[in-house]
Amino acid sequence: MTTHATLAPSATAPATGLPSGARRAAARKAALHWIAVHALGIAAALFFVLPFVFVFLTAVMSDSQALTRDLWPRTWEWGNFTTVWDTPGFLTWWRNTLLYAGLGTVLTVVSSTPVAYALAKFRFRGRNLSMMLVISTMMLPPQVVIVPMYLFWAKQLHMSGTLWPLIIPMAFGDAFSIFLLRQFLLTIPKEYTDAARVDGCGELRTMLRVVLPMAKPAIAAVALFQFFYCWNDYFGPQIYASENPAAWTLSYGLESFKGAHHTNWNLTMAATVLVMAPVIVVFFFAQKAFIEGVTLTGVKG
């Protein structure tokens, strides 16, 4: 017993020394890992944030300072935003952009959801072929069909100089939105729709009362994608609305504004801030639903 008691401490002494050194090494490794990860994160954040900071700081500079190498305003000229806002036509560009983005988003969601529901939940001959046709339209650049489409809207329907040639087609669905919604609807268990049918629900009621409430993240993602696309669209308004300044959107009007104020970089940057601000605010408040919808549907950048 005595021998066992005297040997026990000597046997455990090396064991207590090694974990202490291992803990110090692990702590040092964890600290270096933390520094490396956060340094990369900070560098990536600065890479994306600094251009916005530069645009904002230039927007609040005076006319003379905006043409220098100064990075920080000597005086904060908040009146630049008022000057831009009071520019003739700027409020019209805002109204047109809100109409285009808002109405286009609603029409896209309303028209794409039933198609995605049918492709995800219905069993019919040619379903896979139909899905392949929808996806194939995503591979066709809009520039390929712009000439016949313009001739149709301008010569046959006489809608050139308006935004309706861009808004009306959204009432017939969007291939990317249909694909995104279908991918999410496939993850909803079939038992929910079967239970609704057993309770006497028709397909329309099943979609509205059972499926769509569970598909809110995907619908939010689709709506945000479409809203951002319409808000930033330059090609469409340039083709159809360039001849009528009363139908210009912010993206196209900003180009005209920059041409008229090419020496006033502070005003150009102020106009850029006013164009970007709504998109940033919308994404800031809806980023949780947007990221959740993109993650659940499997779409990656």
DADA-V546431 format. One record per backbone hydrogen bond with DSSP energy under -0.5 kcal/mol. CO is the residue of the C=O (numbers start at 1). NH is the residue of the N-H. E is the energy in kcal/mol with one decimal. If there is no record, write none. Layout:
co:CO nh:NH e:E
co:CO nh:NH e:E
This chain:
co:1 nh:5 e:-2.0
co:2 nh:6 e:-2.1
co:3 nh:7 e:-1.9
co:4 nh:8 e:-1.5
co:5 nh:9 e:-0.7
co:6 nh:10 e:-0.7
co:7 nh:11 e:-2.0
co:8 nh:12 e:-1.8
co:9 nh:13 e:-1.5
co:10 nh:14 e:-0.7
co:12 nh:16 e:-1.9
co:13 nh:17 e:-1.4
co:14 nh:18 e:-2.0
co:15 nh:19 e:-1.3
co:16 nh:20 e:-0.8
co:17 nh:21 e:-1.6
co:18 nh:22 e:-2.6
co:19 nh:23 e:-2.6
co:20 nh:24 e:-1.9
co:21 nh:25 e:-2.3
co:22 nh:26 e:-2.7
co:23 nh:27 e:-2.7
co:24 nh:28 e:-2.4
co:25 nh:29 e:-2.6
co:26 nh:30 e:-2.7
co:27 nh:31 e:-2.3
co:28 nh:32 e:-2.3
co:29 nh:33 e:-2.4
co:30 nh:34 e:-2.5
co:31 nh:35 e:-2.4
co:32 nh:36 e:-2.5
co:33 nh:37 e:-2.7
co:34 nh:38 e:-2.4
co:35 nh:39 e:-2.3
co:36 nh:40 e:-2.2
co:37 nh:41 e:-2.3
co:38 nh:42 e:-2.8
co:39 nh:43 e:-2.4
co:40 nh:44 e:-2.6
co:41 nh:45 e:-2.5
co:42 nh:46 e:-2.6
co:43 nh:47 e:-2.0
co:44 nh:48 e:-1.5
co:45 nh:49 e:-2.5
co:46 nh:50 e:-2.5
co:48 nh:52 e:-0.5
co:49 nh:52 e:-0.6
co:49 nh:53 e:-2.2
co:50 nh:54 e:-2.8
co:51 nh:55 e:-2.3
co:52 nh:56 e:-2.5
co:53 nh:57 e:-2.7
co:54 nh:58 e:-2.3
co:55 nh:59 e:-1.8
co:56 nh:60 e:-1.0
co:58 nh:61 e:-1.4
co:60 nh:77 e:-3.0
co:62 nh:66 e:-1.9
co:64 nh:67 e:-0.9
co:65 nh:68 e:-1.8
co:75 nh:77 e:-1.0
co:76 nh:78 e:-1.5
co:77 nh:80 e:-1.5
co:78 nh:81 e:-1.1
co:78 nh:82 e:-0.7
co:79 nh:83 e:-2.4
co:80 nh:84 e:-2.2
co:81 nh:85 e:-2.6
co:82 nh:86 e:-2.1
co:84 nh:87 e:-1.5
co:87 nh:90 e:-2.1
co:87 nh:91 e:-0.5
co:89 nh:93 e:-2.3
co:90 nh:94 e:-1.9
co:91 nh:95 e:-2.3
co:92 nh:96 e:-2.6
co:93 nh:97 e:-2.3
co:93 nh:250 e:-0.6
co:94 nh:98 e:-2.5
co:95 nh:99 e:-2.2
co:96 nh:100 e:-2.7
co:97 nh:101 e:-3.1
co:98 nh:102 e:-2.5
co:99 nh:103 e:-2.0
co:99 nh:104 e:-0.5
co:100 nh:104 e:-1.6
co:101 nh:105 e:-1.9
co:102 nh:106 e:-2.1
co:103 nh:107 e:-2.5
co:104 nh:108 e:-2.1
co:105 nh:109 e:-2.3
co:106 nh:110 e:-2.5
co:107 nh:111 e:-2.3
co:108 nh:112 e:-2.2
co:109 nh:113 e:-1.8
co:110 nh:114 e:-0.7
co:111 nh:115 e:-0.7
co:112 nh:116 e:-2.5
co:113 nh:117 e:-2.5
co:114 nh:118 e:-2.3
co:115 nh:119 e:-2.4
co:116 nh:120 e:-1.5
co:117 nh:121 e:-2.7
co:118 nh:122 e:-1.7
co:122 nh:124 e:-0.6
co:124 nh:127 e:-1.5
co:126 nh:130 e:-2.5
co:127 nh:131 e:-2.2
co:128 nh:132 e:-2.3
co:129 nh:133 e:-2.1
co:130 nh:134 e:-2.1
co:131 nh:135 e:-2.5
co:132 nh:136 e:-2.3
co:133 nh:137 e:-1.3
co:134 nh:138 e:-0.6
co:135 nh:138 e:-1.3
co:135 nh:139 e:-0.6
co:136 nh:139 e:-1.0
co:137 nh:140 e:-0.9
co:139 nh:141 e:-0.7
co:141 nh:144 e:-1.5
co:141 nh:145 e:-0.6
co:142 nh:145 e:-0.6
co:142 nh:146 e:-0.5
co:145 nh:149 e:-2.1
co:146 nh:150 e:-2.6
co:147 nh:151 e:-2.4
co:148 nh:152 e:-2.0
co:149 nh:153 e:-2.6
co:150 nh:154 e:-3.1
co:151 nh:155 e:-1.7
co:151 nh:156 e:-1.1
co:152 nh:156 e:-0.8
co:152 nh:157 e:-1.6
co:153 nh:159 e:-2.8
co:159 nh:162 e:-1.0
co:163 nh:166 e:-1.4
co:163 nh:167 e:-1.6
co:164 nh:168 e:-2.5
co:167 nh:170 e:-1.2
co:168 nh:171 e:-2.1
co:169 nh:172 e:-1.7
co:170 nh:173 e:-1.1
co:174 nh:178 e:-2.7
co:175 nh:179 e:-2.5
co:176 nh:180 e:-2.6
co:177 nh:181 e:-2.5
co:178 nh:182 e:-2.6
co:179 nh:183 e:-2.2
co:180 nh:184 e:-1.3
co:181 nh:185 e:-2.8
co:182 nh:186 e:-1.9
co:184 nh:187 e:-1.6
co:185 nh:188 e:-1.0
co:189 nh:192 e:-1.2
co:189 nh:193 e:-0.7
co:190 nh:194 e:-2.4
co:191 nh:195 e:-2.3
co:192 nh:196 e:-1.8
co:193 nh:197 e:-2.1
co:194 nh:198 e:-2.2
co:195 nh:199 e:-1.7
co:196 nh:201 e:-2.5
co:197 nh:200 e:-1.4
co:202 nh:206 e:-2.5
co:203 nh:207 e:-2.3
co:204 nh:208 e:-2.5
co:205 nh:209 e:-3.0
co:206 nh:210 e:-1.8
co:206 nh:211 e:-2.0
co:207 nh:212 e:-2.8
co:210 nh:214 e:-0.7
co:211 nh:214 e:-0.7
co:211 nh:215 e:-1.0
co:212 nh:215 e:-0.8
co:213 nh:216 e:-0.7
co:215 nh:219 e:-2.4
co:216 nh:220 e:-2.7
co:217 nh:221 e:-2.1
co:218 nh:222 e:-2.5
co:219 nh:223 e:-2.7
co:220 nh:224 e:-2.3
co:221 nh:225 e:-2.5
co:222 nh:226 e:-2.5
co:223 nh:227 e:-2.5
co:224 nh:228 e:-2.7
co:225 nh:229 e:-2.1
co:226 nh:230 e:-2.6
co:227 nh:231 e:-2.5
co:228 nh:232 e:-2.1
co:229 nh:233 e:-0.8
co:230 nh:233 e:-0.5
co:234 nh:238 e:-1.7
co:235 nh:239 e:-1.7
co:236 nh:240 e:-2.4
co:237 nh:241 e:-1.9
co:240 nh:161 e:-3.5
co:241 nh:244 e:-1.6
co:244 nh:247 e:-2.3
co:245 nh:248 e:-1.2
co:249 nh:253 e:-3.2
co:250 nh:254 e:-2.5
co:251 nh:255 e:-0.8
co:252 nh:256 e:-1.4
co:253 nh:257 e:-2.7
co:254 nh:258 e:-2.6
co:255 nh:259 e:-1.8
co:256 nh:260 e:-1.8
co:257 nh:261 e:-1.6
co:259 nh:262 e:-0.7
co:261 nh:264 e:-1.0
co:263 nh:265 e:-1.0
co:264 nh:268 e:-2.1
co:265 nh:269 e:-2.5
co:266 nh:270 e:-1.9
co:267 nh:271 e:-2.4
co:268 nh:272 e:-2.0
co:269 nh:273 e:-2.3
co:270 nh:274 e:-2.0
co:271 nh:275 e:-1.6
co:272 nh:276 e:-2.4
co:273 nh:277 e:-2.5
co:274 nh:278 e:-0.6
co:276 nh:280 e:-2.1
co:277 nh:281 e:-2.6
co:278 nh:282 e:-2.7
co:279 nh:283 e:-2.4
co:280 nh:284 e:-2.3
co:281 nh:285 e:-2.0
co:282 nh:286 e:-1.8
co:283 nh:287 e:-0.9
co:286 nh:290 e:-2.4
co:287 nh:291 e:-2.9
co:288 nh:292 e:-2.2
co:289 nh:293 e:-2.4
co:290 nh:294 e:-2.4
co:291 nh:295 e:-2.4
co:292 nh:296 e:-2.5
co:293 nh:297 e:-1.7
co:294 nh:298 e:-0.7
co:294 nh:299 e:-1.4
co:295 nh:298 e:-0.7
